[in-house]
Amino acid sequence: MTDCAAQPSYKSPSSILVVGAGVFGLSTTLALLESSIYSQTRVTLVDPDLPPTKHQSERDHHTHKPSSQASSIDSSRIIRPDYANPAYSRLAAEAQEAWRNGFGGQDVYHESGLVVVAGKGGSQYVEAACRNVENIPTHDGASADREVKRAKDVETLSSTQEIRKAAGLTARSQRDDEEVESEVLGCTGYINYTSGWANAEGAIRNTMQRLLRYGHTSRLSLEGGRVKQLLFSPSDPDKNDSTKPTVTGVVLSDSSQLEADLTILATGAWTPSLLDLHGRLQATGQVVAYLPLTAAEAQELQPLPVLLNLSTGYFVIPPALNASSPSTSSFSSPSLTHAAARPAKGEGEEEEEEEEEREPYTHHLKFARHAHGYLNHTPLTISTSPTTTVSTSPSLPSSAPPPPSALHAMRTFQQTLFAAPHPLSRRPFSHTRLCWYADAPKGDFLITYHPEYEGLFLCTGGSGHGFKFLPVLGAKVVDVLRGQGGEWTEAWGWRERVSEEEWRGDGSRGGGRGEVLGEAMREGVEGGDEWGRSKL
């Protein structure tokens, strides 16, 4: 970030507390430390998985694991400027240049291409995203003629057969259901050869190590602990009752306190457990599954593009040849992942699996769904001032496994991509889990001062698309913090409450809305059709 003169009315606080070490928290903390405007500001970062600075050694700077609570801790994330909103498209293109130039570490970013598709009737989002991508300048920054750009980087796809070919998938079996294949792969779309994906955990780990360089200075403190509630300054009976409560820090689960002039909540899907954000932010669970691969299979699939169906929400990301297996990676701790049930064997399948077992599984292929997700309403009481509380039931993350109907639908996706007799057609998933988004009504981030409190700034609402902005997000957060956020001040600002029934997202989500996790778990596979439509 290039520092420019701060507004005359802005004075940097002497201390800032950042809560949460995911994409939003790490990028913001790093931007604060790298800005000369905050050279006299003491920054504290707190997260359940952080060791306190005073207990760190030089070895910790090289072995520290990222926060297991963050949704960004995963094998891979899509890196794309493919947005229907031109502002997000431009910002994502800016971030992508940083990824291309080595942000996040060596071999973290892979420009594999991205196939974006929609089902019958098309998708306004897909069409708008294609137009925006075509208008992005070339890599060298020069303005590109639209038609030249289109021929070089973007190719439209007008049939399921063209989509299958662009995605590098084998020809379908004659036994396949054409209607299911059309729904899985889509009927229309495009391929953007300049999009790709990143090793998410590797990027977060490297960003953390970059941050830890400040660990032995007077500017940064790291605190390990889970935040239980906000800390307020004592109420003053002599003051008018209309005075805003002042947040002075947080209270940890062990009842210890951390104080600062400004508290920044970068707590993702857990934010509604600390503030009443009903109608403004909620956690939604998204299904993720990992298919084990041999080294030879990973080598064959690695060059393929990402496939993203915005009508159903299903997508698949190629395997990383240099990434760890989900069985050993920190993103797949036992509390968050679940062994998937083995499907019934088809005729001749047992012999094929016995043949495969001669070569060990060393890699994995990620399947997931970018949908409206599952809700998990959790009754709790939240402190709203030094003397008052509110009872609420926000949707919060759960360690429960994906519902059976969701896994059944994911298997249909798998078996259509890899038509029998392909060896991957009926291979069991090694792990499955729910990834919890911090969802906002229209998919816009929530990065703003809280209007009802002094000393509180919100930095959350990633809505399932925040990771790609890791290289540039922190600088934009600091701009908003200083009152110089430009268009993002409004886009990411405080918003009125919206009922759950009226949440529409940004147009990129597939499936139904408002499905409740507990109900889906009880209903099982029979509760929905093969796509689990009654579930998502």
Legacy VTK file of the C-alpha trace (Angstrom):
# vtk DataFile Version 3.0
C-alpha trace
ASCII
DATASET POLYDATA
POINTS 536 float
0.000 0.000 0.000
1.301 3.472 -0.864
0.737 5.830 2.042
-0.894 9.118 1.284
-1.766 11.931 3.637
-4.503 10.881 6.023
-7.570 13.057 6.338
-7.058 15.888 8.850
-9.796 14.500 11.100
-8.237 11.037 11.307
-5.853 10.203 14.124
-4.355 6.731 14.267
-5.110 4.962 17.553
-2.276 4.095 19.906
-3.415 0.460 20.051
-5.486 -1.826 17.811
-6.780 -5.297 18.622
-7.499 -7.552 15.624
-9.650 -10.577 16.446
-9.248 -13.504 14.033
-6.311 -14.786 11.966
-8.052 -15.765 8.736
-7.842 -13.903 5.424
-9.472 -10.731 6.758
-7.535 -10.647 10.033
-4.105 -11.518 8.643
-4.304 -9.165 5.678
-5.517 -6.292 7.846
-2.873 -6.845 10.513
-0.125 -6.989 7.903
-1.373 -3.814 6.208
-1.406 -1.977 9.528
2.167 -3.026 10.282
3.391 -2.070 6.813
1.781 1.389 6.876
3.868 4.280 8.169
0.669 5.951 9.383
0.439 3.262 12.061
4.152 3.231 12.910
3.361 4.299 16.481
0.397 1.955 16.878
0.691 -1.226 18.893
-1.166 -4.059 17.114
-2.383 -7.206 18.878
-3.702 -10.213 16.925
-5.719 -12.798 18.855
-6.857 -16.208 17.610
-7.441 -19.581 19.307
-4.517 -21.155 17.413
-1.931 -18.425 18.004
0.855 -18.852 20.568
1.486 -15.743 22.696
4.458 -13.680 21.507
6.286 -14.141 24.814
6.175 -17.933 24.376
7.432 -17.926 20.798
10.838 -18.996 19.666
12.557 -18.535 16.325
11.386 -22.051 15.487
7.767 -20.906 15.801
8.317 -18.467 12.948
8.816 -21.401 10.593
6.461 -24.021 12.036
3.399 -22.050 13.141
0.132 -23.429 11.732
-2.628 -21.115 10.480
-5.929 -20.745 12.308
-7.981 -23.925 12.063
-11.095 -21.828 12.751
-10.814 -19.888 9.481
-12.737 -20.990 6.394
-9.648 -20.072 4.346
-7.730 -23.072 5.687
-8.245 -25.547 2.890
-6.425 -27.289 0.070
-7.412 -24.773 -2.603
-9.431 -21.693 -3.480
-10.486 -20.319 -6.876
-8.639 -17.193 -8.035
-10.817 -15.363 -10.559
-11.746 -11.877 -11.721
-14.929 -13.439 -13.115
-17.528 -11.248 -11.404
-20.801 -9.790 -12.617
-19.990 -6.689 -10.539
-17.332 -4.651 -12.409
-15.850 -3.230 -9.186
-15.160 -6.683 -7.748
-13.849 -7.787 -11.144
-11.308 -4.935 -11.161
-10.242 -5.562 -7.567
-9.881 -9.301 -8.207
-7.759 -8.579 -11.292
-5.504 -6.389 -9.136
-5.168 -9.192 -6.603
-4.518 -11.733 -9.346
-1.500 -9.779 -10.562
-0.036 -10.141 -7.074
-0.709 -13.892 -7.158
1.037 -14.115 -10.541
4.013 -12.241 -9.134
4.568 -14.749 -6.343
2.326 -13.572 -3.518
1.787 -16.390 -1.040
4.965 -18.254 -1.930
6.437 -20.449 -4.598
4.088 -22.845 -6.427
1.053 -21.526 -4.551
-0.804 -20.025 -7.520
-1.802 -22.109 -10.550
-3.284 -20.452 -13.643
-5.129 -23.522 -14.874
-8.081 -21.737 -16.440
-11.681 -21.625 -15.247
-14.770 -23.028 -16.958
-17.829 -21.051 -15.794
-21.166 -22.557 -16.825
-24.915 -22.362 -16.298
-27.855 -24.653 -16.941
-30.863 -24.288 -19.218
-31.944 -20.691 -19.533
-28.421 -19.429 -18.912
-27.343 -17.074 -16.157
-27.205 -13.281 -16.108
-24.253 -13.578 -13.752
-22.289 -15.748 -16.211
-23.011 -13.395 -19.093
-22.037 -10.286 -17.128
-18.901 -11.949 -15.743
-17.820 -12.898 -19.257
-18.217 -9.288 -20.432
-16.223 -7.956 -17.494
-13.409 -10.459 -17.986
-13.167 -9.545 -21.661
-12.612 -5.903 -20.679
-9.820 -6.556 -18.184
-6.467 -5.171 -19.431
-3.813 -7.637 -20.552
-1.141 -8.825 -18.123
1.266 -6.086 -19.201
-1.311 -3.435 -18.296
-2.062 -2.305 -21.828
-5.650 -1.843 -22.913
-6.754 -4.852 -24.894
-9.111 -4.748 -27.837
-12.224 -6.671 -26.779
-12.184 -9.092 -29.695
-8.456 -9.723 -29.384
-8.847 -10.321 -25.662
-11.737 -12.678 -26.299
-9.802 -14.759 -28.811
-6.741 -14.917 -26.586
-8.095 -15.456 -23.096
-11.852 -16.126 -23.221
-13.771 -18.669 -25.267
-17.561 -19.025 -25.171
-19.140 -22.461 -24.803
-22.616 -23.136 -26.194
-23.288 -26.813 -25.456
-22.683 -29.516 -22.879
-20.325 -31.240 -25.309
-18.207 -28.080 -25.670
-18.128 -27.679 -21.900
-16.995 -31.272 -21.370
-14.233 -30.797 -23.942
-13.078 -27.465 -22.459
-13.023 -29.017 -18.981
-10.802 -31.841 -20.264
-13.231 -34.559 -19.229
-13.501 -37.942 -20.881
-16.357 -38.614 -23.261
-19.486 -39.640 -21.421
-20.759 -43.195 -21.335
-23.684 -44.048 -23.583
-25.474 -45.173 -20.417
-25.314 -41.683 -18.881
-28.520 -39.738 -18.411
-28.326 -36.793 -20.808
-30.594 -34.655 -18.624
-28.423 -35.220 -15.538
-25.260 -34.568 -17.538
-26.734 -31.328 -18.849
-27.571 -30.236 -15.305
-24.171 -31.222 -13.913
-22.021 -29.718 -16.668
-24.340 -26.955 -17.814
-25.461 -25.943 -21.303
-23.768 -22.596 -21.777
-20.807 -20.640 -20.442
-17.215 -19.812 -21.215
-13.644 -20.689 -20.346
-11.305 -18.004 -19.030
-7.782 -19.252 -19.584
-6.338 -16.600 -17.252
-8.154 -17.652 -14.067
-6.993 -20.427 -11.768
-6.630 -21.459 -8.151
-4.288 -21.218 -5.191
-3.091 -23.524 -2.445
-5.099 -21.802 0.277
-3.380 -23.213 3.331
0.054 -22.599 1.825
-0.796 -18.965 1.104
-2.157 -18.380 4.601
0.851 -20.091 6.160
3.272 -17.942 4.172
1.325 -14.792 5.006
1.483 -15.718 8.674
5.245 -16.178 8.476
5.541 -12.772 6.803
3.534 -11.299 9.664
5.635 -13.040 12.294
8.677 -11.067 11.191
7.196 -8.305 13.331
6.888 -10.664 16.294
10.118 -9.517 17.942
9.350 -5.816 17.591
7.393 -3.494 19.852
4.631 -3.161 17.268
3.043 -6.625 17.296
1.700 -8.941 19.972
0.176 -12.349 19.343
-2.322 -13.792 21.779
-3.722 -17.298 21.780
-7.285 -17.502 23.013
-10.943 -17.757 22.097
-12.967 -14.570 22.421
-16.078 -14.980 24.572
-17.550 -11.486 24.391
-16.814 -7.832 23.798
-15.418 -5.720 26.623
-17.171 -2.409 27.324
-16.081 0.606 29.294
-18.082 0.979 32.528
-21.276 2.980 32.107
-21.222 6.501 33.510
-24.436 7.364 35.388
-23.703 11.079 34.883
-23.816 10.744 31.097
-26.929 10.861 28.946
-28.459 7.422 28.324
-28.179 8.015 24.564
-24.379 7.854 24.672
-22.993 5.027 22.562
-21.417 2.135 24.463
-17.633 2.075 24.018
-15.898 -1.187 23.161
-12.514 -1.333 24.880
-11.435 -4.846 23.870
-12.538 -8.438 24.380
-12.991 -11.034 27.110
-11.436 -14.449 26.425
-12.900 -17.822 27.354
-10.589 -17.995 30.405
-12.043 -14.603 31.532
-8.807 -12.746 30.834
-9.131 -9.447 29.005
-7.397 -7.766 26.079
-7.812 -4.008 25.713
-7.167 -1.539 22.886
-8.294 1.845 21.605
-9.847 0.149 18.562
-11.129 -3.420 18.242
-11.393 -4.951 14.755
-13.595 -8.047 14.491
-12.299 -10.258 11.678
-14.116 -13.264 13.069
-15.823 -14.575 9.934
-18.722 -16.958 10.468
-18.312 -16.637 14.256
-19.068 -12.877 14.263
-22.808 -13.316 15.018
-21.825 -14.989 18.301
-20.325 -11.671 19.474
-22.760 -9.140 18.000
-26.429 -9.044 17.132
-26.139 -9.091 13.331
-29.524 -10.628 12.580
-30.500 -9.714 9.029
-26.995 -8.503 8.230
-24.684 -11.507 8.549
-25.103 -15.251 9.085
-23.067 -18.444 8.895
-23.972 -20.867 6.099
-22.549 -24.373 5.730
-21.213 -25.421 2.321
-20.441 -29.029 1.382
-16.838 -30.024 0.604
-15.535 -33.499 -0.299
-12.083 -34.864 -1.139
-11.452 -37.741 -3.532
-8.156 -39.624 -3.001
-5.816 -39.930 -5.982
-2.675 -41.820 -6.831
0.364 -39.843 -7.921
-0.236 -40.848 -11.536
-3.879 -39.749 -11.403
-2.931 -36.422 -9.845
-0.350 -35.863 -12.566
-3.019 -36.485 -15.213
-5.664 -34.205 -13.643
-3.443 -31.363 -12.460
-3.391 -29.443 -15.803
-7.197 -29.369 -16.069
-9.137 -26.126 -15.508
-11.437 -25.448 -12.582
-15.081 -26.242 -13.400
-17.757 -24.058 -11.750
-21.490 -24.473 -12.400
-23.287 -21.363 -11.147
-26.746 -22.878 -11.649
-26.148 -25.755 -9.237
-23.190 -24.322 -7.301
-21.027 -27.419 -7.774
-17.352 -27.035 -8.645
-14.157 -29.080 -8.798
-10.568 -27.856 -8.436
-7.560 -29.766 -9.872
-5.146 -31.462 -7.453
-1.969 -29.771 -6.265
1.116 -31.878 -6.886
3.047 -30.223 -4.044
0.295 -29.919 -1.400
-0.269 -32.097 1.628
-2.959 -34.751 1.806
-6.197 -33.816 3.593
-5.482 -36.567 6.096
-2.463 -34.693 7.424
-3.215 -31.061 6.613
-4.377 -28.721 9.366
-7.587 -27.875 7.524
-8.878 -31.400 8.060
-8.784 -31.728 11.809
-11.064 -34.487 13.145
-13.551 -31.924 14.442
-14.154 -30.534 10.970
-13.852 -33.510 8.626
-15.596 -36.844 8.368
-14.796 -40.070 6.597
-17.285 -40.503 3.781
-19.427 -43.570 3.443
-18.332 -46.092 0.846
-20.907 -46.485 -1.952
-22.188 -49.873 -2.961
-19.925 -51.584 -5.480
-21.105 -52.047 -9.003
-20.436 -55.134 -11.072
-16.693 -55.657 -11.512
-15.825 -52.711 -9.260
-14.218 -54.789 -6.497
-11.597 -56.131 -8.888
-10.815 -52.595 -10.128
-10.323 -51.304 -6.568
-8.041 -54.184 -5.693
-5.960 -53.280 -8.739
-5.833 -49.621 -7.643
-4.692 -50.464 -4.140
-1.316 -51.511 -5.518
-0.471 -47.787 -5.768
-1.017 -45.630 -2.646
-3.193 -42.539 -2.560
-0.951 -39.501 -2.176
-3.101 -36.607 -3.449
-6.728 -35.529 -3.580
-9.292 -33.885 -5.847
-11.541 -31.269 -4.244
-15.288 -31.221 -4.897
-17.468 -28.523 -3.334
-20.628 -26.496 -3.659
-20.961 -22.691 -3.672
-24.627 -22.579 -2.675
-26.984 -20.714 -0.359
-25.950 -23.301 2.203
-27.299 -24.736 5.442
-28.355 -22.664 8.444
-27.573 -23.707 12.018
-29.601 -21.505 14.365
-28.054 -21.474 17.823
-29.776 -19.823 20.822
-27.458 -17.602 22.855
-27.280 -14.388 24.831
-25.062 -11.535 23.612
-23.823 -8.590 25.680
-24.738 -5.327 23.964
-23.502 -2.872 26.604
-21.963 -2.946 30.086
-25.390 -3.650 31.577
-27.626 -5.131 28.852
-27.863 -8.343 26.846
-30.011 -9.618 23.979
-31.281 -13.139 23.352
-30.903 -14.244 19.754
-30.560 -17.359 17.587
-27.987 -16.635 14.896
-26.772 -19.253 12.448
-23.316 -20.325 13.633
-20.728 -22.908 12.490
-21.203 -26.537 13.465
-18.809 -29.494 13.458
-21.563 -31.746 12.089
-20.874 -33.678 8.860
-22.693 -32.860 5.605
-26.244 -34.256 5.405
-26.640 -37.600 3.570
-28.641 -36.019 0.743
-25.838 -33.512 0.118
-23.253 -36.288 -0.173
-25.585 -38.243 -2.440
-25.806 -35.217 -4.738
-22.036 -34.762 -4.620
-21.640 -38.369 -5.777
-23.906 -37.689 -8.743
-21.604 -34.794 -9.606
-18.543 -37.042 -9.276
-20.014 -39.884 -11.347
-21.089 -37.557 -14.152
-17.690 -35.883 -14.391
-15.947 -39.258 -14.466
-18.284 -41.546 -16.347
-18.023 -45.297 -15.785
-15.855 -47.245 -16.339
-13.446 -44.452 -15.294
-11.683 -45.585 -12.059
-12.714 -42.361 -10.280
-16.388 -42.840 -11.037
-17.269 -44.717 -7.843
-14.225 -44.225 -5.640
-15.221 -43.222 -2.083
-14.404 -39.762 -0.765
-11.652 -39.795 1.833
-13.016 -36.826 3.798
-16.089 -34.609 3.759
-16.976 -31.520 5.758
-18.988 -28.318 5.914
-17.142 -25.081 5.180
-18.803 -22.154 6.963
-19.197 -18.873 5.086
-19.854 -15.507 6.749
-22.699 -14.607 4.412
-24.105 -11.142 3.757
-27.470 -10.488 2.035
-25.980 -9.347 -1.297
-22.545 -10.935 -1.011
-20.803 -7.645 -0.152
-18.199 -7.656 2.615
-19.017 -5.902 5.899
-16.016 -3.629 6.492
-17.019 -0.568 8.458
-17.192 1.137 11.834
-20.130 -0.152 13.847
-22.576 2.778 14.042
-23.892 1.805 17.476
-20.549 1.517 19.290
-17.435 3.570 19.791
-14.134 1.780 19.266
-15.480 -1.094 17.147
-14.712 -1.835 13.502
-16.136 -4.801 11.562
-14.032 -6.693 9.024
-16.022 -9.728 7.957
-18.714 -10.991 5.571
-16.457 -12.816 3.095
-19.546 -14.541 1.639
-17.488 -17.355 0.158
-15.442 -15.191 -2.209
-12.977 -13.298 -0.013
-9.867 -15.475 -0.228
-8.734 -14.350 -3.692
-8.383 -10.779 -2.372
-5.781 -11.751 0.246
-2.953 -9.774 -1.456
-4.915 -6.485 -1.574
-7.715 -6.722 0.986
-5.742 -5.412 3.962
-4.802 -2.199 2.155
-8.451 -1.605 1.242
-9.507 -2.234 4.843
-6.987 0.337 6.068
-8.282 2.823 3.471
-11.817 2.388 4.815
-10.494 2.630 8.373
-8.965 6.034 7.576
-12.023 7.327 5.757
-10.455 6.993 2.306
-12.165 3.835 1.060
-13.759 5.424 -2.011
-16.369 3.145 -3.614
-15.698 0.418 -1.057
-16.785 2.596 1.860
-20.326 2.437 0.512
-20.210 -1.097 -0.891
-18.891 -2.560 2.370
-20.756 -0.196 4.688
-23.371 -0.763 7.360
-26.675 -1.985 5.963
-30.278 -2.316 7.023
-31.576 -5.667 8.223
-32.875 -8.053 5.570
-35.118 -11.016 6.410
-33.646 -14.432 5.595
-36.354 -14.996 2.989
-35.145 -11.955 1.045
-31.435 -12.806 0.946
-30.454 -13.205 -2.698
-26.658 -13.066 -2.667
-24.798 -11.696 -5.661
-26.318 -14.057 -8.206
-23.489 -16.591 -8.114
-25.141 -19.124 -5.779
-26.875 -22.341 -6.801
-29.635 -24.311 -5.127
-32.463 -23.406 -2.765
-32.454 -21.066 0.234
-33.074 -21.281 3.954
-32.404 -24.994 4.512
-31.760 -25.939 8.138
-28.874 -28.274 8.917
-30.626 -30.196 11.701
-33.673 -30.907 9.566
-31.519 -32.054 6.649
-29.583 -34.431 8.910
-32.829 -36.015 10.132
-34.374 -36.389 6.697
-31.490 -38.295 5.124
-31.197 -39.100 1.426
-34.932 -39.680 1.042
-35.637 -36.058 1.947
-34.481 -34.737 -1.413
-33.988 -35.744 -5.012
-30.638 -36.819 -6.427
-29.498 -33.171 -6.425
-30.569 -32.663 -2.827
-32.712 -29.723 -4.003
-34.793 -29.729 -0.839
-31.547 -29.468 1.083
-29.703 -26.656 -0.660
LINES 1 537
536 0 1 2 3 4 5 6 7 8 9 10 11 12 13 14 15 16 17 18 19 20 21 22 23 24 25 26 27 28 29 30 31 32 33 34 35 36 37 38 39 40 41 42 43 44 45 46 47 48 49 50 51 52 53 54 55 56 57 58 59 60 61 62 63 64 65 66 67 68 69 70 71 72 73 74 75 76 77 78 79 80 81 82 83 84 85 86 87 88 89 90 91 92 93 94 95 96 97 98 99 100 101 102 103 104 105 106 107 108 109 110 111 112 113 114 115 116 117 118 119 120 121 122 123 124 125 126 127 128 129 130 131 132 133 134 135 136 137 138 139 140 141 142 143 144 145 146 147 148 149 150 151 152 153 154 155 156 157 158 159 160 161 162 163 164 165 166 167 168 169 170 171 172 173 174 175 176 177 178 179 180 181 182 183 184 185 186 187 188 189 190 191 192 193 194 195 196 197 198 199 200 201 202 203 204 205 206 207 208 209 210 211 212 213 214 215 216 217 218 219 220 221 222 223 224 225 226 227 228 229 230 231 232 233 234 235 236 237 238 239 240 241 242 243 244 245 246 247 248 249 250 251 252 253 254 255 256 257 258 259 260 261 262 263 264 265 266 267 268 269 270 271 272 273 274 275 276 277 278 279 280 281 282 283 284 285 286 287 288 289 290 291 292 293 294 295 296 297 298 299 300 301 302 303 304 305 306 307 308 309 310 311 312 313 314 315 316 317 318 319 320 321 322 323 324 325 326 327 328 329 330 331 332 333 334 335 336 337 338 339 340 341 342 343 344 345 346 347 348 349 350 351 352 353 354 355 356 357 358 359 360 361 362 363 364 365 366 367 368 369 370 371 372 373 374 375 376 377 378 379 380 381 382 383 384 385 386 387 388 389 390 391 392 393 394 395 396 397 398 399 400 401 402 403 404 405 406 407 408 409 410 411 412 413 414 415 416 417 418 419 420 421 422 423 424 425 426 427 428 429 430 431 432 433 434 435 436 437 438 439 440 441 442 443 444 445 446 447 448 449 450 451 452 453 454 455 456 457 458 459 460 461 462 463 464 465 466 467 468 469 470 471 472 473 474 475 476 477 478 479 480 481 482 483 484 485 486 487 488 489 490 491 492 493 494 495 496 497 498 499 500 501 502 503 504 505 506 507 508 509 510 511 512 513 514 515 516 517 518 519 520 521 522 523 524 525 526 527 528 529 530 531 532 533 534 535
